[in-house]
Each structure stands twice: as structure tokens, then as C-alpha cells.
């Protein structure tokens, strides 16, 4: 059985990427059902690219600012992913809005992870420490990561998995972020494994996960 070929898009240090590289190495002898075979960034010189290079994974830097339109940028990504037979695109700290033609071409094949329990604390501008600050200001007692498919709106695509993380009155945005990140590192590879095993389906806009 052929492995699911995965491209990861990242803009930063790549700690979630590292979990994926460890779980889904780009090797024929791996027992995993997927392999990370491409890492794409909008910025050169970042930690995520260094992690990919250490793992022997192909990297590409593609800056959307260098394209005359979002559609041209999307066309470049579609051609790249089609050429690499990519079956799943994973956003691991990628901070640019994806062009609509890429989302259409890879409908329900683009994953994102958000550090709060969507649909709360999501949307444009809600990323990183800003999310955890908003969670603490709201006084909620549970947070945690959400893995979802990407659609044309920020953080609004079909939800695949969530995992609760307690919020303590002693938390700072930084301590909460660290605790949520630990759970992100667990849940993200789990979801990729489920997709690789054909256990994730979208029906009428909702995700069904089968045993």
C-alpha cells in the first residue's frame, strides 16, 4: 500500500513539524502510513527549514509577495504539490492566508492546528500568544488544540479533533501556551495517521471519524 505523501507549510521554528518528521519519515522502510516529503515556507532561514534539511526532506521557499496575485501564488503551489503527488497539506505554524484556488484544488486535504477550542478564539489575527491571552481574559476553564480542515475563512473549516487542556488561575499566556503545545504535539500526528488510514471523511460539512 502506497504511503500518503505529505507537504508541510511552516513560517517559524517548526516544533509541530518536528513531531511530523519524527512520526512520518521520508523513507520506504518506515512503518508509518504517511511520509513528509516536502516542507514549504514563505520565509528563508527559519528553524522549520533547518529541521527539514536535517531530516533529509526537500524544502522550498515560496514568498507570496513575489507573485502578482494570490491566484498566481496558488497556481505555483498547486503545480508543486501535483508534481510531488502530495495527498495532504499540513499547516504547522504557517501564518499566511492560503489562496482560494489552492483551497479548492485541495478541498478537505489541507490541515491546520489552532491552539484553542474552535470556534472560540479563532479568526483573522488570532494566532500564537494572542490566542492564549484572549483565553485567559475570557476566564474560561478549558482550552486546548483543534485540528481542522482549511476552508476559505480563517479557522472555520470542518473540525477533526480537539483535546481539552485545563486553564489555571495562575496561568500566564506563556505557561498556557506551553501546556497546549505539548498536546498539539500529540494530537497533530494522530490526525495525520487517521487520514492516512482512510478513517476521516467529511459529510455535509461535518467530519466523521471511523474506527
Backbone bond lengths (Angstrom), bond angles and torsions (degrees), N, CA, C in turn:
res aa  C-N    CA-C-N  psi(-1)  N-CA   C-N-CA  omega(-1)  CA-C   N-CA-C  phi
1 X - - - 1.466 - - 1.527 109.03 -
2 X 1.333 116.89 130.39 1.458 120.19 -177.53 1.524 110.16 -73.67
3 X 1.321 115.76 148.23 1.458 121.25 -179.27 1.530 110.67 -82.04
4 X 1.324 116.07 148.39 1.456 122.07 173.27 1.525 108.43 -68.39
5 X 1.335 116.10 123.46 1.456 120.71 -179.26 1.532 108.97 -89.95
6 X 1.333 115.30 124.89 1.459 122.42 -170.65 1.528 110.25 -116.33
7 X 1.336 115.30 134.30 1.464 122.06 168.81 1.517 107.84 -109.85
8 X 1.315 116.65 135.51 1.462 121.76 178.22 1.524 108.58 -112.58
9 X 1.339 116.02 133.33 1.460 121.75 175.93 1.524 107.96 -109.26
10 X 1.335 116.45 130.76 1.461 121.21 -175.36 1.523 110.07 -144.68
11 X 1.347 114.91 152.83 1.463 120.53 179.27 1.516 113.22 -124.10
12 X 1.344 117.56 -1.28 1.463 119.18 -172.85 1.510 113.46 -137.28
13 X 1.334 114.61 -139.56 1.459 120.82 -172.32 1.505 114.89 -71.31
14 X 1.339 116.88 -29.45 1.456 119.35 171.71 1.512 116.48 86.05
15 X 1.346 118.89 34.72 1.461 118.31 178.86 1.526 111.44 -69.89
16 X 1.322 117.69 -38.65 1.472 118.94 174.26 1.520 110.66 -66.75
17 X 1.313 116.80 -38.23 1.464 120.28 175.73 1.521 110.52 -57.10
18 X 1.330 117.16 -41.61 1.462 119.71 -177.91 1.516 111.54 -60.30
19 X 1.334 116.50 -39.57 1.463 119.55 177.35 1.527 110.79 -60.57
20 X 1.319 115.99 -40.01 1.468 120.48 -179.65 1.527 111.15 -70.44
21 X 1.330 117.14 -39.61 1.463 120.48 177.40 1.525 111.06 -62.90
22 X 1.336 115.83 -39.35 1.471 119.70 -179.67 1.524 111.19 -69.32
23 X 1.323 116.28 -40.23 1.473 120.96 -175.19 1.526 111.71 -79.38
24 X 1.339 116.74 -33.73 1.473 121.19 -173.03 1.527 110.53 -127.90
25 X 1.335 117.33 66.81 1.465 120.06 -178.40 1.528 111.36 -64.86
26 X 1.311 113.86 153.55 1.472 120.10 -179.12 1.523 109.33 -85.47
27 X 1.356 114.26 67.92 1.465 120.23 -177.89 1.525 109.67 -140.01
28 X 1.310 115.37 146.88 1.465 120.38 178.18 1.521 112.17 -70.26
29 X 1.344 117.20 -29.54 1.455 119.52 -174.22 1.535 113.69 -86.35
30 X 1.315 117.54 0.57 1.460 120.32 177.69 1.529 110.06 -70.91
31 X 1.338 115.52 145.39 1.468 119.87 177.60 1.523 112.56 -86.28
32 X 1.330 117.96 -5.96 1.467 121.27 179.86 1.528 110.58 -67.95
33 X 1.317 115.41 153.73 1.456 120.45 -179.47 1.515 114.14 -84.53
34 X 1.329 116.78 -1.93 1.463 121.67 -180.00 1.520 109.06 -137.17
35 X 1.320 115.09 164.12 1.461 119.92 175.45 1.527 108.53 -142.96
36 X 1.324 115.51 131.24 1.467 120.33 174.72 1.520 107.28 -81.70
37 X 1.312 115.99 111.41 1.467 119.50 -173.81 1.533 113.18 -116.36
38 X 1.340 116.98 1.49 1.459 119.49 -178.67 1.517 108.65 -158.19
39 X 1.334 117.10 135.97 1.460 122.44 173.27 1.522 108.02 -125.31
40 X 1.321 115.72 126.78 1.465 122.73 -176.61 1.521 108.88 -118.11
41 X 1.328 116.34 134.91 1.460 120.95 175.86 1.516 110.06 -132.15
42 X 1.323 115.04 156.27 1.458 120.51 173.02 1.523 111.47 -90.35
43 X 1.346 116.55 -4.44 1.467 120.69 -175.86 1.521 110.17 -133.46
44 X 1.333 117.49 133.93 1.477 119.45 175.26 1.524 110.96 -78.04
45 X 1.325 115.73 162.12 1.457 121.30 170.12 1.510 116.42 72.31
46 X 1.312 118.04 18.17 1.466 120.01 -177.76 1.529 110.76 -94.88
47 X 1.320 114.92 163.21 1.454 120.19 -177.96 1.510 113.64 -60.68
48 X 1.338 116.87 -35.48 1.468 119.72 -178.85 1.527 110.93 -60.57
49 X 1.319 117.60 -40.75 1.463 120.24 179.51 1.524 110.91 -67.05
50 X 1.327 116.28 -38.03 1.465 119.76 177.79 1.531 110.48 -63.65
51 X 1.325 117.08 -41.05 1.465 120.63 178.23 1.532 110.60 -61.67
52 X 1.338 115.94 -43.63 1.463 119.67 -179.98 1.522 111.34 -63.77
53 X 1.320 116.31 -43.05 1.461 119.89 -179.44 1.525 111.34 -63.64
54 X 1.333 116.84 -38.90 1.468 120.11 177.53 1.529 111.24 -63.84
55 X 1.339 115.13 -30.88 1.469 119.77 -179.54 1.527 112.14 -86.15
56 X 1.329 116.79 -1.14 1.459 119.89 179.64 1.515 113.66 76.35
57 X 1.323 116.72 25.06 1.461 121.67 -178.25 1.523 109.81 -100.63
58 X 1.305 116.40 138.29 1.461 121.80 179.36 1.524 110.60 -60.18
59 X 1.332 117.19 139.46 1.462 122.13 177.22 1.525 110.47 -123.43
60 X 1.318 114.37 151.10 1.459 122.08 175.34 1.524 108.56 -140.21
61 X 1.333 116.75 135.61 1.462 121.64 172.05 1.522 107.35 -107.07
62 X 1.321 115.66 117.11 1.464 121.49 -177.86 1.523 107.49 -130.12
63 X 1.316 115.70 107.49 1.462 121.96 -175.60 1.528 109.17 -92.41
64 X 1.336 118.65 117.09 1.464 119.71 -179.32 1.522 113.04 -60.41
65 X 1.344 117.66 -24.16 1.459 120.55 -179.85 1.523 112.52 -66.79
66 X 1.325 116.67 -17.32 1.463 120.51 -179.08 1.526 112.99 -86.17
67 X 1.331 116.92 -0.07 1.464 121.05 -178.32 1.524 109.84 -110.06
68 X 1.327 115.42 147.39 1.463 119.45 -173.07 1.520 113.23 -72.02
69 X 1.324 116.74 -15.62 1.460 119.69 -179.18 1.523 109.03 -157.78
70 X 1.340 117.89 159.14 1.463 119.47 173.46 1.522 112.56 -57.83
71 X 1.335 116.15 -34.36 1.472 119.72 -179.61 1.521 111.27 -65.27
72 X 1.331 116.80 -38.47 1.468 120.09 178.52 1.534 110.40 -67.05
73 X 1.312 115.86 -39.69 1.465 120.43 175.71 1.523 110.32 -62.43
74 X 1.326 115.95 -45.62 1.455 119.98 178.41 1.520 112.46 -61.74
75 X 1.319 116.41 -40.08 1.466 120.73 179.55 1.527 110.44 -61.35
76 X 1.335 116.88 -39.90 1.461 121.12 177.79 1.534 110.45 -61.36
77 X 1.338 116.69 -45.23 1.462 120.19 -179.34 1.526 111.12 -66.45
78 X 1.326 116.79 -42.02 1.467 120.25 179.62 1.528 110.56 -60.56
79 X 1.327 116.38 -44.72 1.463 119.96 178.99 1.528 110.93 -62.75
80 X 1.328 116.18 -41.03 1.473 120.35 179.16 1.524 110.32 -63.43
81 X 1.327 116.89 -48.32 1.463 120.52 -176.01 1.523 111.78 -69.44
82 X 1.320 116.60 -39.70 1.463 118.50 176.22 1.523 110.95 -63.41
83 X 1.326 116.74 -40.18 1.458 120.89 -179.98 1.518 113.20 -64.73
84 X 1.339 116.09 -26.46 1.470 121.27 179.30 1.529 112.12 -98.61
85 X 1.333 117.03 6.45 1.477 122.58 -178.71 1.530 111.65 53.95
86 X 1.338 115.24 44.06 1.462 120.78 -178.44 1.532 109.26 -74.04
87 X 1.333 115.04 129.49 1.458 120.02 177.94 1.512 113.77 -101.30
88 X 1.347 116.93 -18.03 1.458 121.40 -178.19 1.521 109.03 -148.57
89 X 1.335 115.65 133.24 1.460 122.18 175.20 1.525 107.35 -109.61
90 X 1.322 116.66 128.72 1.461 121.94 -176.78 1.524 109.08 -118.14
91 X 1.329 116.11 124.75 1.460 121.26 176.79 1.526 108.39 -92.59
92 X 1.313 116.54 114.99 1.466 121.85 -178.91 1.526 107.99 -120.15
93 X 1.329 115.08 81.26 1.454 119.19 -176.92 1.514 112.41 75.32
94 X 1.338 116.27 34.89 1.470 120.68 175.77 1.519 107.43 -92.19
95 X 1.330 117.61 122.16 1.461 121.61 -166.97 1.522 114.41 -105.65
96 X 1.315 117.58 17.38 1.461 120.55 176.81 1.529 109.47 -111.11
97 X 1.332 115.34 146.00 1.458 120.31 175.54 1.529 108.66 -68.36
98 X 1.309 116.49 133.41 1.457 119.52 178.64 1.522 110.25 -78.78
99 X 1.317 117.64 143.08 1.465 120.49 177.78 1.523 111.01 -67.89
100 X 1.321 115.02 148.55 1.471 120.27 -172.97 1.522 112.43 -64.62
101 X 1.341 117.68 -32.34 1.468 117.83 -179.07 1.525 111.86 -68.49
102 X 1.332 117.59 -29.93 1.467 120.28 174.81 1.527 109.76 -69.55
103 X 1.322 117.38 -42.12 1.463 120.74 -179.97 1.527 110.51 -62.76
104 X 1.312 116.93 -40.81 1.468 120.76 178.25 1.529 110.37 -65.28
105 X 1.321 116.71 -45.27 1.466 120.64 -177.46 1.531 111.86 -65.96
106 X 1.324 116.85 -30.61 1.462 121.72 -178.24 1.535 111.16 -118.71
107 X 1.327 115.22 40.35 1.468 120.51 -179.55 1.530 110.82 -55.59
108 X 1.326 115.93 128.74 1.469 123.26 -178.75 1.529 112.59 58.37
109 X 1.326 114.54 27.92 1.468 120.44 173.60 1.528 111.09 -132.71
110 X 1.347 116.07 17.08 1.463 121.83 175.60 1.522 107.76 -122.75
111 X 1.320 116.36 121.97 1.466 122.69 -178.49 1.519 110.72 -104.36
112 X 1.338 115.14 145.40 1.452 120.53 169.77 1.527 108.75 -134.23
113 X 1.318 116.16 154.37 1.455 120.93 171.69 1.518 108.42 -120.49
114 X 1.336 115.23 133.66 1.469 121.94 -177.93 1.523 107.68 -121.14
115 X 1.336 118.78 139.34 1.459 120.44 -172.35 1.529 115.15 -86.28
116 X 1.326 117.23 33.01 1.462 122.11 174.08 1.522 107.91 -150.49
117 X 1.329 115.54 171.03 1.460 121.11 -177.54 1.528 109.41 -86.56
118 X 1.314 115.75 91.05 1.464 120.52 178.50 1.524 110.16 -60.62
119 X 1.350 118.02 150.52 1.465 127.70 10.59 1.529 115.55 -82.38
120 X 1.328 118.88 5.28 1.457 120.93 176.97 1.525 110.72 -76.58
121 X 1.317 115.44 147.97 1.463 122.85 170.92 1.525 112.94 58.01
122 X 1.325 116.08 39.21 1.460 121.28 176.15 1.517 110.51 -123.79
123 X 1.323 115.17 -174.89 1.455 120.83 177.37 1.516 112.41 106.72
124 X 1.305 115.31 178.06 1.460 121.71 -176.33 1.530 110.42 -58.96
125 X 1.304 115.55 133.28 1.455 121.37 178.03 1.510 114.72 84.04
126 X 1.338 117.11 -7.02 1.458 120.86 -179.62 1.525 109.07 -96.43
127 X 1.299 115.71 94.81 1.460 120.89 178.51 1.522 108.48 -151.46
128 X 1.323 114.68 159.39 1.459 120.70 174.68 1.517 113.09 57.70
129 X 1.321 115.20 -139.63 1.464 121.38 -173.60 1.522 111.64 -64.92
130 X 1.336 117.59 -24.22 1.468 120.42 178.21 1.527 111.25 -59.50
131 X 1.329 115.93 -36.88 1.463 120.37 -179.67 1.529 110.15 -64.48
132 X 1.314 116.43 -47.54 1.463 120.54 -176.36 1.530 111.19 -68.04
133 X 1.315 116.45 -33.67 1.463 120.18 175.96 1.526 110.20 -64.04
134 X 1.340 116.51 -43.04 1.466 120.66 179.33 1.528 111.41 -65.38
135 X 1.318 116.62 -38.54 1.473 121.00 177.62 1.528 110.49 -59.91
136 X 1.334 116.39 -46.65 1.467 120.11 -178.63 1.523 111.23 -67.20
137 X 1.318 116.97 -38.63 1.466 120.00 179.73 1.524 111.82 -66.24
138 X 1.342 116.68 -29.64 1.462 120.68 179.97 1.525 112.36 -78.13
139 X 1.322 117.33 -17.58 1.446 120.65 178.06 1.514 115.53 76.15
140 X 1.336 117.74 17.17 1.461 119.52 179.15 1.523 109.65 -72.80
141 X 1.316 116.38 156.81 1.465 121.38 -174.45 1.525 113.45 -102.51
142 X 1.331 116.18 -7.38 1.465 120.60 176.88 1.517 109.54 -132.58
143 X 1.312 115.78 138.86 1.453 122.21 168.96 1.520 106.36 -133.53
144 X 1.325 117.18 -158.26 1.453 119.83 178.25 1.510 111.57 136.15
145 X 1.322 116.95 164.76 1.460 120.72 -175.26 1.526 113.47 -79.94
146 X 1.318 114.51 152.19 1.460 124.00 173.54 1.518 108.81 -123.82
147 X 1.319 116.68 129.10 1.469 121.55 171.50 1.517 107.35 -105.28
148 X 1.329 116.27 127.38 1.463 119.78 -176.11 1.521 110.51 -144.69
149 X 1.333 114.63 158.96 1.453 119.52 170.61 1.531 109.12 -75.59
150 X 1.308 116.04 151.48 1.462 121.87 -177.39 1.521 109.62 -93.26
151 X 1.342 114.85 132.87 1.468 119.16 169.65 1.530 108.46 -123.72
152 X 1.332 116.48 -161.50 1.467 119.80 -172.55 1.523 114.16 -75.30
153 X 1.328 119.09 -8.27 1.454 121.97 178.17 1.525 110.36 -112.23
154 X 1.325 116.16 143.75 1.467 119.94 177.72 1.527 110.58 -56.94
155 X 1.318 115.83 124.83 1.473 122.65 169.18 1.525 113.51 60.01
156 X 1.332 117.89 29.45 1.458 120.16 -177.39 1.525 113.15 -118.83
157 X 1.313 118.74 0.57 1.457 120.81 -177.57 1.519 112.07 -72.21
158 X 1.329 117.54 167.94 1.467 122.01 -177.12 1.531 112.50 -55.33
159 X 1.328 115.47 130.65 1.464 122.21 -177.55 1.531 109.84 -81.70
160 X 1.314 115.54 130.65 1.472 121.61 -179.97 1.519 111.15 -98.79
161 X 1.330 116.46 -46.88 1.466 119.69 -176.03 1.521 110.01 -153.83
162 X 1.316 114.72 147.55 1.466 122.36 173.87 1.525 108.39 -139.24
163 X 1.327 115.71 153.37 1.455 119.12 177.57 1.525 109.10 -142.14
164 X 1.332 117.60 123.19 1.459 119.76 -174.76 1.524 113.26 -72.87
165 X 1.312 114.50 143.62 1.464 123.26 174.61 1.526 106.81 -129.18
166 X 1.336 118.57 128.06 1.466 119.74 -178.77 1.519 111.94 -66.77
167 X 1.324 115.04 146.56 1.461 122.22 174.89 1.529 107.29 -109.65
168 X 1.326 116.66 124.99 1.462 121.39 -177.55 1.526 111.19 -103.57
169 X 1.325 115.83 151.77 1.468 119.05 -178.88 1.524 111.41 -66.32
170 X 1.321 116.45 -18.74 1.469 120.58 178.35 1.529 112.65 -87.53
171 X 1.330 118.19 -2.50 1.463 120.83 -175.50 1.521 112.10 -67.87
172 X 1.300 114.86 147.09 1.461 123.92 162.08 1.519 107.06 -107.75
173 X 1.329 118.96 165.11 1.469 118.73 175.16 1.530 112.54 -53.60
174 X 1.315 116.49 -33.93 1.465 120.22 -177.30 1.530 111.71 -72.48
175 X 1.334 117.18 -42.74 1.471 118.49 -179.59 1.524 110.95 -68.95
176 X 1.330 116.60 -38.00 1.466 119.28 176.80 1.519 110.47 -65.62
177 X 1.324 117.08 -42.38 1.465 120.99 179.02 1.520 111.04 -58.41
178 X 1.326 116.93 -42.56 1.466 120.45 -178.45 1.527 110.77 -64.78
179 X 1.323 116.99 -39.18 1.463 120.13 -178.35 1.528 111.11 -71.95
180 X 1.316 116.64 -38.80 1.469 119.87 176.89 1.529 110.38 -66.59
181 X 1.324 116.75 -39.17 1.471 120.23 -178.27 1.525 110.92 -61.57
182 X 1.327 117.40 -38.59 1.462 119.88 177.64 1.531 110.89 -57.11
183 X 1.323 116.33 -39.67 1.459 120.44 -179.28 1.529 110.54 -75.89
184 X 1.331 117.40 -34.98 1.466 120.10 173.48 1.523 110.38 -54.49
185 X 1.323 115.86 -42.71 1.465 120.59 -177.75 1.526 111.95 -63.40
186 X 1.331 117.37 -23.70 1.457 121.16 177.81 1.531 111.42 -86.42
187 X 1.323 116.19 -47.07 1.457 120.27 -168.19 1.528 112.40 -76.96
188 X 1.327 117.68 -32.56 1.474 119.95 -175.61 1.530 111.41 -63.91
189 X 1.338 119.61 -51.56 1.468 119.04 177.39 1.532 112.83 -62.40
190 X 1.331 116.56 -33.21 1.467 119.39 178.56 1.520 110.98 -60.84
191 X 1.324 116.71 -43.27 1.462 120.01 -179.52 1.529 110.90 -67.23
192 X 1.328 117.55 -41.36 1.469 119.70 177.81 1.533 109.82 -60.40
193 X 1.316 117.41 -39.62 1.471 120.80 177.73 1.520 111.29 -62.71
194 X 1.328 117.11 -41.91 1.466 120.97 178.47 1.530 111.09 -62.27
195 X 1.321 116.18 -42.15 1.466 120.14 178.94 1.521 110.33 -66.01
196 X 1.322 116.43 -43.38 1.469 120.20 179.42 1.522 111.31 -61.18
197 X 1.339 116.78 -30.78 1.463 121.58 179.70 1.523 112.99 -85.81
198 X 1.335 116.83 2.31 1.470 120.80 178.43 1.514 113.44 72.94
199 X 1.331 117.64 25.97 1.463 120.97 -175.00 1.531 113.74 -99.46
200 X 1.322 117.07 3.96 1.463 120.81 -177.82 1.528 109.11 -118.34
201 X 1.318 115.66 122.85 1.464 121.71 178.99 1.527 109.10 -130.95
202 X 1.326 116.44 147.12 1.461 121.56 173.67 1.521 108.35 -106.98
203 X 1.331 116.01 121.48 1.463 122.11 -178.70 1.524 108.13 -126.31
204 X 1.329 115.86 116.86 1.463 121.38 -179.26 1.535 112.25 52.97
205 X 1.317 115.24 41.78 1.448 120.95 176.40 1.506 116.60 80.94
206 X 1.344 116.81 0.03 1.459 121.47 178.76 1.522 110.03 -116.80
207 X 1.317 115.65 146.52 1.460 121.15 -178.36 1.518 110.64 -88.25
208 X 1.332 115.89 131.21 1.466 122.75 172.37 1.529 106.72 -111.93
209 X 1.326 116.53 127.06 1.457 122.21 176.00 1.522 107.93 -110.91
210 X 1.324 116.56 122.60 1.455 121.42 -176.76 1.519 110.92 -102.03
211 X 1.316 116.36 159.45 1.462 121.07 177.99 1.521 110.26 -78.99
